[in-house]
Amino acid sequence: MNSLASKVRYAADFCIRRAGSGNRESTRALANCVECPEAEQVMAALVRRAHKNPKLEAGIRLLFVLESLNEAAVKHGVAPLEVL
């Protein structure tokens, strides 16, 4: 996974698969997507997609600290997800 698009795609697919499972465990591959130089861009893209995909949003809420994702989203011009 070298490109930004491939990192976003992997992270989104991973979150969708975990949505509703209660399984909060991450993988090294997911960590590599959000621990890279363009991590904020990946997180902002996930939030952007989550606004249109409730299952992705559920997975994001399970796996990530929402405040961190929202901070990255706002920095990149994406509306934050609602903090429940």
C-alpha positions in Angstrom: 0.0 0.0 0.0 2.0 2.9 -1.3 -0.6 5.4 -2.6 -2.9 7.5 -0.5 -5.9 6.0 -2.4 -4.9 2.5 -1.5 -4.4 3.4 2.2 -7.8 5.0 2.3 -9.4 2.1 0.5 -7.8 -0.5 2.9 -8.7 1.5 6.0 -12.3 2.0 4.9 -12.8 -1.7 3.9 -11.3 -2.8 7.2 -13.6 -0.5 9.2 -16.6 -1.7 7.3 -15.7 -5.3 8.0 -15.4 -4.6 11.7 -18.6 -2.5 12.0 -21.0 -4.1 14.4 -18.6 -6.9 15.4 -17.4 -5.3 18.6 -13.9 -6.4 17.6 -11.7 -3.4 18.3 -8.4 -5.1 17.5 -6.4 -3.5 14.8 -3.8 -4.9 12.4 -0.3 -3.8 11.4 -1.6 -3.0 7.9 -4.3 -0.7 9.3 -1.8 1.0 11.6 0.5 1.5 8.6 -2.4 3.4 6.9 -2.8 5.9 9.8 0.8 6.1 11.0 2.3 7.4 7.7 3.3 10.9 6.6 -0.1 11.4 5.0 -2.1 10.0 8.0 -4.2 13.2 8.4 -5.2 13.0 4.7 -6.2 9.3 5.2 -8.2 10.2 8.3 -10.0 13.1 6.6 -10.9 10.9 3.7 -12.3 8.3 6.0 -14.5 10.9 7.7 -15.6 12.2 4.3 -16.6 8.7 3.2 -18.3 8.0 6.6 -20.7 10.9 6.0 -22.2 8.8 3.2 -21.7 5.3 4.6 -23.3 4.5 8.0 -21.5 1.1 8.2 -18.1 2.8 7.7 -19.0 5.4 10.3 -19.9 2.6 12.8 -16.5 0.9 12.1 -14.7 4.2 12.5 -16.4 4.8 15.8 -15.3 1.3 16.9 -11.7 1.5 15.9 -10.6 5.1 16.2 -10.7 8.0 18.7 -13.3 10.2 17.0 -11.8 13.5 18.3 -8.5 12.7 16.5 -10.2 11.9 13.2 -12.4 15.0 13.4 -9.4 17.2 14.1 -7.7 15.9 10.9 -11.0 16.2 9.0 -11.5 19.8 9.9 -7.9 20.6 9.1 -8.5 19.3 5.6 -11.8 21.0 5.1 -14.1 18.0 5.9 -17.1 18.4 8.2 -16.5 16.4 11.4 -18.6 13.5 12.5 -21.0 14.1 15.3 -19.6 13.3 18.7 -22.2 11.2 20.6 
